[in-house]
């Protein structure tokens, strides 16, 4: 399955001042497959060192971290010669051997011609007791498949091209096809195994079965988080986040029977594991948005929209039949979709606006940074006149215009209201665009 991360991996490969690359992301988003496929396509050979499956290989990194000696031992274990400048060394599940993380520094300093990629989840957990090679590595985030990648995987290549480009008005027939594609993506999601199951059979139920397996695998992973936090608390927080997407929440509302510090620790750990994404309230007054963002006021998203609908126990036969995608699960699925697409388009942190005035309920779903300017984003159905919070934000912060409204309507620009209406399928292209 084609993944857009390949473009970024190619850029890294050809850099003059290249450093070892660490690819971070939640489990099962496709890191291993994508990196191995990239290695086979663009190098003479790819050497895979899986430190979770082969714990005996940890001894390579147990002694003095001398690049030449580590490479020599790796060649013995792999039974292959590693050629710097021609081969890719891929260290998978690197979090299971913290000393290997430290070793990346010495590959960079002593063997700069060697292309090294490391991947793992829970990396922040592993680096608590070792020295992370700050300044000696590069980072790349990887999430689930975005909507355009989903279309490519389901043999809708031309539609994927439209989605990946800056949006423009489409013929009614194409618009309808794309909106129907969004509906299917909302329920299948972007986890590669779910997409593959759906692409092979065309049956949503096949994807639902994989979703259940993935959620169970995540829950089994919670054992690795202990003794830092109670696994039952983690399970409660994950389910609560899924049910509260689109709404401002409090730690106390995410789990019953646990103290606020325990719940916060659980929530923060899920964020570190990339299973949950925190969306903080921020002011549109200036960039970077994170500089003045609130830690107390926040919303949250789940790693993947398909897993979200599974965790919510959604009545699929009822929700899937709704004609208005913005009405599915009271709009929460649409807000998750837009947040997920924003992240895929390069918005590494997500924010929203909540008016500070007492008793004010004004709120705009997302704030984004585009071309050095803050742009507000609403996920709404209906006419421009109903967007009271967005109009208030644009009046209060006029430099943020235009505001973006993602909905089921066709593409339209309303300069007199300083708004741009973009169909849901146009989030990725509007926020990033690809030539």
Phi, psi and omega in degrees: 000132183287132178237137182292344180299340180301323179301318181287326177293323178294320177300316178298316183302323187265003180290141178289317181260052182289144175237163173307139185256130176251117179262118183252152177168164178296162177297146172071021176269357175106018183299308185298311182300315184295319182289317179296317178298317177299315180298317180294328184278329192238004178228162176295324180205152174238127183251115185260123177245101181266104187278353174272317180284332184239071182299338180293342179283351179299333183298337178300329185255012185276332184265214176294134184271074178259122188304313183298320181290319179297318178296320179299316179292321178299321179298323179293313181295323182276344184057044181203152177273136178258116184258105176303139181088343181237332184248160174250128172261118182246113178260106184265153181051046186294340180296341181283351178222086184306327180296331178292329176295315177298325183296338180303325179303318186281333170297319181293315186284322189256344180219065187294340180283345182282128174276116181237127172239133174242147179220153178176167172243165182058030183297322181297331177293319186287336187266009180293328187249009179228168178274116178280135185284067181299133181084351181250359180224161173247157182237149175216128179268140177229131178243192177295173178294132176281177185298320179296320178294324176300317179296319177299318182291338181253027174060041174238056187299319181294320177295323178297322178298319179297316182295324185278350180264159173308137189289150172209166183293133180252155173304150184305321182293320179290318177303316180296320179298317182291321178294324176293325175297320177299317179304313182294319178297322180302329183262329177281318184083188185245009176290125189307321181293325177291317180297318180297317180298318179290318182297325182286326188247337185074011183249126179297324183300328178296318178294322181297322179295320178292321177303316179299320179295319181292318178298318178297322178295320177298317181295323177295328178295337183301336178298332180285343181277339181281154006274016184295328180203154181292129183294330178292326175294316178301317180297318179294319180295316181299314179296321181292320177300316179301320182282343185253009179306134180093352182237140173296139185225175176231154179304321183298337182273355186268346179197138177265145175085009178231151179287158178303316178299323179293317180295316180299317179298318178296315179299314181297322178294321177295326175293317178299325180279000180065017177277331179231147178239124178277133178244107187267149174288138182214165177267140178281005191290339181189168179250152359285147182298328183290343185299320181245018183290148183276140172270341184272322179263118183203159167240180180209155175236160173265159184303327187214141184293326178292317177294327178299310183294330176291314181298329181282349184062038185298141174282091188300319183297334178274309186290322182294333183281350181294135180284329181266113182295334180286347181265350182296126181051045178056034176087352184293324181295321179295320179292322175298316180302311182296317178299319180294320179290323176300316179297317179296330181276003174111004176279091189294329174236143181247143181222165173218172180245130173231120184299136185282341185302144181300137178064012178274137177252008181296130183206138176243135194302315182217153167242134181233161175247117181230123178052041176076014180230148175280134178230128177278150182228128174243145176248101190213155166256168174095184186275166182298329182295344182269000185266064188298315182295319180294318177298321179295317179299314182294329176288320182285324182234075187298336181289351181277352182293147002275158171270147180256134177240114177263124187207193177270359182279157176294167180296135178201141175253131179239077185299329180294335177253003180057045181231150171234120176269126181233132176299154181309322184290351184265008183301308185300311181295322181293323184271343183225299182076147178223134180293000000 
